[in-house]
Structure formats: structure tokens, C-alpha cells
């Protein structure tokens, strides 16, 4: 919503006045969450991050997962949030 208010004022105003803002935001949020989960799972598989790694070296697993989540979030922001 903040992005719409700041950078897409016309879209924000149109959605707000038509009563579709909450529905639009909920749909964008759902799409973003689904895409984020899909990307994280794909990246985990591609990099070989497993539950075994988590059990054997939790610190490395955490670092790699944080990196994956950050990368996936950047992709989701570019593809869904800021379009």
C-alpha cells in the first residue's frame, strides 16, 4: 500500500475510491507469498540445502537460508510488488 501511495498515486486512488484496494492488496500479498515459497524451495534444492545439513551444521544452514530468503525476496519485489 505504501508503494502505491508513493509511486502509483493514480492506481491507489482508483482502487481506494472503487472499494477494491483491500482485495487488490490481499491478492498481491497472496501472489507474493506463493512465489516466495516456490523460489525458496527451488533455491534450496538447487543448492543442496537439506534437513541433514540443518541437523549437522545449523549455523551454515541458517546462513545459507537467510541468503536464499533475501535473494528470493528481491525477486518477488521486482516481479510482483514493484510492478
Secondary structure, 3 states (H helix, E strand, C coil): CHHHHHHCHHHHHHHHHHCCHHHHHHHHHHHHHHHHHHHHHHHHHHHCCCHHHHHHCHHHHHHHHHHHHHHHHHHHHHHHHCC
